[in-house]
């Protein structure tokens, strides 16, 4: 046993606390996503390609609620609240010191999908523009609908370089999510994302497109 601040705490007690924290994480995140969410807190690089919804780190609270309430099969209200709270907590990584390098490629059609209604979408687009202006370590690029063929047609993709330099890839799919750690496959996915970025609009043109979409609402 060890004395701490005049009290006594056992190793068993410490393990119990750790167990509670892991349990809390399982309550907020899908099982396969728990390790990813933990690594993201200290990641050096966070990248993603989105085909259907706004990047999680850039979602507003109202957009996140609309998204989770639209799920089929439906979450319970308690599950919706828990998942949204977890998503909003993850945004803190953008304000971390030192910050991660964050890059997102978003399909243009996502900027037009009014989850929660036009006002929710308008506020969401405004929030993304605010984030672009605020965070010099954030890059957002739009993949134009007119780009009929590009490297991202197989679906959304999430990539990370961890604090210790490991590469990780997370792929969401209806039939089951995949968590990729094999170095050769990770390199392949990072290369694929590099091609996507080259095919997408540059960050300045992308911001103009986002602003234009916002003005149309």
C-alpha positions as CSV (number, residue, x, y, z in Angstrom):
1,X,0.0,0.0,0.0
2,X,1.0,3.6,-0.6
3,X,0.1,6.7,1.3
4,X,-1.3,9.5,-0.8
5,X,-2.2,12.9,0.7
6,X,-2.7,11.5,4.2
7,X,-4.9,8.7,2.8
8,X,-4.2,5.2,1.6
9,X,-4.8,3.8,-1.8
10,X,-4.3,0.2,-2.8
11,X,-3.0,-1.1,-6.2
12,X,-6.3,-3.0,-6.4
13,X,-8.1,0.4,-5.9
14,X,-6.1,2.0,-8.7
15,X,-6.9,-0.9,-11.0
16,X,-10.6,-0.4,-10.2
17,X,-10.4,3.3,-11.2
18,X,-8.7,2.3,-14.5
19,X,-11.4,-0.2,-15.0
20,X,-14.1,2.4,-14.5
21,X,-12.4,4.7,-17.0
22,X,-12.3,1.9,-19.6
23,X,-15.9,1.2,-18.9
24,X,-16.8,4.8,-19.4
25,X,-15.0,4.8,-22.7
26,X,-16.9,1.7,-23.8
27,X,-20.2,3.4,-23.0
28,X,-19.3,6.3,-25.2
29,X,-17.5,4.6,-28.1
30,X,-18.2,1.6,-30.3
31,X,-15.8,-1.2,-29.1
32,X,-13.6,-1.1,-32.2
33,X,-13.3,2.7,-32.0
34,X,-12.2,2.9,-28.4
35,X,-8.5,2.4,-29.1
36,X,-8.6,4.9,-32.0
37,X,-10.2,7.6,-29.8
38,X,-7.6,7.0,-27.1
39,X,-4.7,7.3,-29.6
40,X,-6.2,10.4,-31.2
41,X,-5.7,12.4,-28.0
42,X,-1.9,12.5,-28.5
43,X,-1.7,11.8,-32.3
44,X,0.8,13.8,-34.4
45,X,-1.2,13.6,-37.6
46,X,-5.0,13.1,-38.0
47,X,-6.4,12.8,-41.5
48,X,-9.7,11.8,-43.0
49,X,-11.8,11.6,-46.1
50,X,-15.6,12.0,-45.7
51,X,-18.2,11.0,-48.2
52,X,-21.5,11.3,-46.3
53,X,-21.1,13.6,-43.2
54,X,-18.9,16.3,-41.8
55,X,-15.6,15.3,-40.1
56,X,-16.3,14.4,-36.4
57,X,-13.7,16.8,-35.1
58,X,-15.4,19.7,-36.9
59,X,-19.0,18.9,-36.1
60,X,-21.2,21.4,-34.2
61,X,-23.2,20.1,-31.3
62,X,-26.5,20.6,-33.2
63,X,-25.2,18.8,-36.3
64,X,-23.9,15.9,-34.2
65,X,-27.2,15.5,-32.5
66,X,-29.1,15.5,-35.8
67,X,-26.7,12.9,-37.2
68,X,-27.0,10.5,-34.3
69,X,-30.8,10.9,-34.1
70,X,-31.0,10.0,-37.8
71,X,-29.2,6.6,-37.3
72,X,-30.9,3.4,-38.5
73,X,-31.4,1.3,-36.4
74,X,-32.1,4.1,-34.0
75,X,-30.0,4.8,-30.8
76,X,-31.9,5.4,-27.6
77,X,-31.9,9.0,-26.4
78,X,-29.4,8.1,-23.7
79,X,-27.1,6.6,-26.3
80,X,-27.4,9.7,-28.5
81,X,-26.4,11.9,-25.7
82,X,-23.5,9.7,-24.7
83,X,-22.1,9.5,-28.3
84,X,-22.5,13.2,-28.9
85,X,-20.8,14.1,-25.7
86,X,-17.9,11.8,-26.6
87,X,-17.7,13.4,-30.1
88,X,-17.6,16.9,-28.7
89,X,-15.0,16.0,-26.1
90,X,-12.7,14.8,-28.9
91,X,-12.6,18.3,-30.4
92,X,-10.3,19.3,-27.6
93,X,-7.4,17.8,-29.6
94,X,-7.6,20.8,-31.9
95,X,-6.5,23.1,-29.1
96,X,-3.8,20.8,-27.8
97,X,-0.2,22.1,-27.4
98,X,1.7,21.1,-29.5
99,X,-1.2,20.6,-31.9
100,X,-1.6,17.7,-34.3
101,X,-1.5,18.3,-38.1
102,X,-5.1,17.8,-39.1
103,X,-6.2,17.3,-42.7
104,X,-9.7,16.5,-44.1
105,X,-11.0,15.9,-47.6
106,X,-14.8,16.3,-47.8
107,X,-17.0,15.4,-50.7
108,X,-18.8,18.5,-52.0
109,X,-22.2,16.7,-51.7
110,X,-21.7,16.6,-47.9
111,X,-21.8,20.4,-47.8
112,X,-25.3,20.3,-49.2
113,X,-26.8,17.5,-47.0
114,X,-29.0,19.4,-44.6
115,X,-28.9,17.1,-41.6
116,X,-31.2,18.7,-39.0
117,X,-32.4,21.3,-41.5
118,X,-30.9,24.3,-43.4
119,X,-30.1,26.4,-40.4
120,X,-28.2,23.5,-38.7
121,X,-26.2,23.1,-42.0
122,X,-25.6,26.8,-42.3
123,X,-24.2,27.0,-38.8
124,X,-22.1,23.9,-39.4
125,X,-20.5,25.4,-42.5
126,X,-19.9,28.6,-40.7
127,X,-18.2,26.6,-37.9
128,X,-15.9,24.9,-40.4
129,X,-14.9,28.3,-41.9
130,X,-14.2,29.6,-38.4
131,X,-12.0,26.5,-37.6
132,X,-10.1,27.0,-40.9
133,X,-9.4,30.6,-39.9
134,X,-8.5,29.8,-36.3
135,X,-6.3,26.7,-36.6
136,X,-3.2,27.0,-38.8
137,X,-2.6,23.3,-38.3
138,X,-6.0,22.4,-39.9
139,X,-6.4,21.9,-43.7
140,X,-9.8,21.3,-45.3
141,X,-10.2,20.4,-48.9
142,X,-13.3,19.8,-50.9
143,X,-13.5,17.0,-53.5
144,X,-15.7,18.6,-56.2
145,X,-18.7,16.6,-57.5
146,X,-17.4,17.3,-61.0
147,X,-14.3,15.2,-60.2
148,X,-16.1,12.1,-61.6
149,X,-13.1,9.7,-61.0
150,X,-10.8,10.0,-58.0
151,X,-8.9,7.8,-55.5
152,X,-11.6,8.0,-52.8
153,X,-14.5,6.2,-54.6
154,X,-14.2,3.2,-52.3
155,X,-15.5,5.1,-49.3
156,X,-14.5,7.1,-46.2
157,X,-11.1,6.7,-44.7
158,X,-9.5,7.8,-41.4
159,X,-5.7,7.9,-40.8
160,X,-3.5,8.7,-37.9
161,X,0.2,9.0,-37.0
162,X,0.5,8.3,-33.3
163,X,2.7,10.0,-30.7
164,X,5.3,7.3,-31.1
165,X,5.3,7.4,-34.9
166,X,3.0,4.4,-35.7
167,X,0.6,4.7,-38.5
168,X,-3.0,3.6,-38.0
169,X,-6.1,3.4,-40.3
170,X,-9.7,3.2,-39.4
171,X,-12.3,2.3,-42.1
172,X,-16.1,2.6,-41.3
173,X,-18.4,0.2,-43.2
174,X,-22.0,-1.0,-42.8
175,X,-20.8,-4.6,-42.6
176,X,-18.2,-4.0,-40.0
177,X,-15.5,-1.4,-39.3
178,X,-11.8,-2.2,-39.9
179,X,-8.9,-1.1,-37.8
180,X,-5.6,-1.5,-39.8
181,X,-2.2,-1.6,-38.2
182,X,-0.1,-3.6,-40.7
183,X,2.7,-1.3,-41.8
184,X,2.4,-2.2,-45.5
185,X,-1.3,-1.6,-45.6
186,X,-1.0,1.6,-43.6
187,X,1.5,3.0,-46.1
188,X,-0.8,2.1,-48.9
189,X,-3.7,3.9,-47.3
190,X,-1.5,7.0,-46.6
191,X,-0.4,7.0,-50.2
192,X,-4.0,6.8,-51.3
193,X,-5.0,9.8,-49.2
194,X,-2.1,11.7,-50.7
195,X,-3.5,11.1,-54.1
196,X,-7.0,12.3,-52.9
197,X,-5.5,15.5,-51.6
198,X,-3.9,16.1,-55.0
199,X,-7.2,15.5,-56.8
200,X,-9.3,17.7,-54.4
201,X,-9.6,21.5,-54.6
202,X,-6.8,23.4,-52.8
203,X,-7.6,24.8,-49.3
204,X,-8.3,28.4,-50.5
205,X,-10.6,27.3,-53.3
206,X,-12.3,24.9,-50.9
207,X,-13.0,27.7,-48.3
208,X,-14.6,29.7,-51.1
209,X,-16.9,26.8,-52.0
210,X,-17.9,26.3,-48.4
211,X,-18.6,30.0,-48.0
212,X,-20.7,30.0,-51.2
213,X,-22.7,27.0,-50.0
214,X,-23.3,28.7,-46.7
215,X,-24.5,31.8,-48.5
216,X,-27.1,29.8,-50.5
217,X,-28.9,28.7,-47.3
